[in-house]
Amino acid sequence: MTAKSSARAPKGLGERGRKLWRDVTAVREFGPGDLVLVEEACRTADRLEKLDQLLRGDAEDWVRVREPRHEGDDLVLVIDSALSEARQQGNALRQMLTSLGLTKVGTEQPAKDGLDELASRRANRIPG
């Protein structure tokens, strides 16, 4: 069973994740295993959008003030590590899209490697 461009995006995706789902499922069909990876790529795209909002100051979770535990203790300003996390999520998304063969614009199928070419020649009995 494969996904078609009319397949609905999984529940819970944000705007960026839904757009990625529509775009990649319009390019080609995916098997069940790859669909799981496409869904995770979409969720990662949503996480990156949230992290970008944090880095731009558009979200409230970027900075927190931790109340002192004991009288006389200083207030602690906590700044989340959004930039580091954004880099990690960006790399994770890139790896997922690469494994799906979706890193090149306009590429409908993943590029064949040497083993694919050898298998194709054997199947077609083309002398090598």
N, C-alpha and C positions, 0 to 999 in steps of 0.2 A: 504494500500500500504506500502511496506517495502523496505528498502535498501538492496542490495545484495553486495557481495564483489566486483562486477564489477562497482558499483556506482561511478561516478566521484566525486572527491572532489569539494567542493564549490569554486567559483572563489575568488581570493584574498588571499588564504591561502599561507603561506610561506612554506619552506621546512619541518620544524618540524611539522607544522599543517597538511600538506598533508600526512606525514608518519603516524601520529596518526590516521587520517581518514582511510587510507588503513588498518592499523593494527586492528582497532576496528570494521570496517565494514566487515573484513574477519572473525572475531570471531563469529558473529551472525547477525541476521536481526533486524532492528529497525523499530518501528512505526513512524509516522510523528512527534509526540511530542518529542520522544527521539532523532530523527534526528536533531532537532533544538538544543537540548542540546549537542549532539555529535559535531555539528558544532561550538558551542560556546566553547566547550572544546578545539577544534583544534585552534581556534583563541587565546584562553588563552595560549596554548602551544607556539604559535608564540610570544605572548607578553613576556612570560618568556624567550624565546631565546634572544629577544632584550634586556631585562633587564640584562641577563647574560653577553651579550656583553658590556653593559654599565659598569657593575661591574668589568669586566676584563680589561676595558680600550680600548676595540676594537671598540668602537663607539665614535663619536665626541660629542654627546649630553650630556655627563656626567658632564662637567663643562662649564659654560659660564661666561664671564666677562660683567658686566653691566656698561655701560658708566655713568660717573657722570652726574647728571641732571643740576647741577649749577657749575660754576667755583669755584674751591677750594674744592669741594666735593671729597671724596675718591672713588676709583674704588671699585666695589662690586663683589666679587667672589661668584657665585651661584653654589652650588653643589646639584644636584637633589637627591631626596630621593628614589633612585632606589632600595636599599636594602630592605627598608620597603615595597615598592610596590611589589617587587619580592616575599616576604613572603606572602603578601595578595593574590597575583595571584596564588601562589602555593597552598594555602589553598582553594581557589575557584576551582582550577582544581581538587584537591583531592575530594572535595564535589561533583562536577559534575560527576566524574568517579565513585564515590561510589553510587550515585543515579542511575547510569546506570548499576550498578553491575559489573563494570570492574576493580575493585581494586585488584582482585586475579588473578595471572597468570594462564592461562589455563582454567579459568572459562568461560563456554559458556553462561550460563544463570545466572541471579541473584539468590542468595541463597533464599530458601523459608523461610518465617518466620512462626510463629505459626498460623496466620490466613490463610496463604496459605495451610498449612498442614491440618487444620480443614476443609477448603473448599474442599480439595482433598478427605478427608475421607468421607465427606458428599456425594460428587459426586460419589464416588465408593462404598458407603454404607459399609465402613469398620468399624467394631465396635471399639470404642476407649477405 
